[in-house]
Amino acid sequence: MPTPIPIPKRSPWVSQVLVIRALLNREMATRFGEYKLGFFWMLFEPLLGVIVIGLVIGTLAGRTVPEIPYAFFLLNGMLMLKLFTAPLNSGLNAIDSNQGLLVYPTVRPLDPFLARFIFHFLTTVFSFALFCVIGMWMGIVISLGQLHVIAIAYLLTWFAGCGFGLIFGVAAAHYREIEKIVPVLQRPLLFVSAVMFPFTALPESIQKLMLYNPLVHNIELSRKALFPFYNTGDANLYYPAAFAVVVMAAGLTLFHNSRNFLSQR
């Protein structure tokens, strides 16, 4: 009688990590594999935005940001904004794009969301670190004494984006029109999140309104962490932290209540 071959048993956590890693590899191949420049598009996208906006308003806005080279000022803001909007947008069709994989029992409805969220976090953080290295090589004086503030600001921005990604992802599974509405709603963020102009250069009445936007706090404080002489006004990390917790809790709760519907679509 032949000896049975032992089949290793994996814990649910190990199985989920393997599934997310496979989905992450699939996401990278989908995003970069079809382009000749591949991975470099991750770097070119924010740079192109900086070049276009810099040519239009760089001279004017640069005068109001004497503490930071305007190109780096703008690049930091655009990367932070991308860290928020990318998980939000990718959550809209995370289920539909991976519907065929949900037939496998090891793939759970939450796994496509997690893979996409992690993908955007890793690529954005890598881009930011690389641009900092390039900036220091070019002679830009960057402070590294407040890296924990940068890390917190990036994590809070990402958490908020992931929370909205779950909320709108579940909503889009019920109502396809959400996929058309969300991109329109987020377009004003470029102008109301202190991406192109410093927060303190605006009138006080506008500053008070903009402080309700948690992205303003995260973007401005991340700039101050790199350039300590930069003025951030009343920006703080407490409000965006509370906002991120509430949004993430709402997203997870909504997803938990809809998980059976998402797996059976």
Summary of the structure (lengths in Angstrom):
residues: 265
radius of gyration: 20.7
end to end distance: 45.6
largest distance: 85.2
contacts: 795
relative contact order: 0.13
helix: 74%
strand: 0%
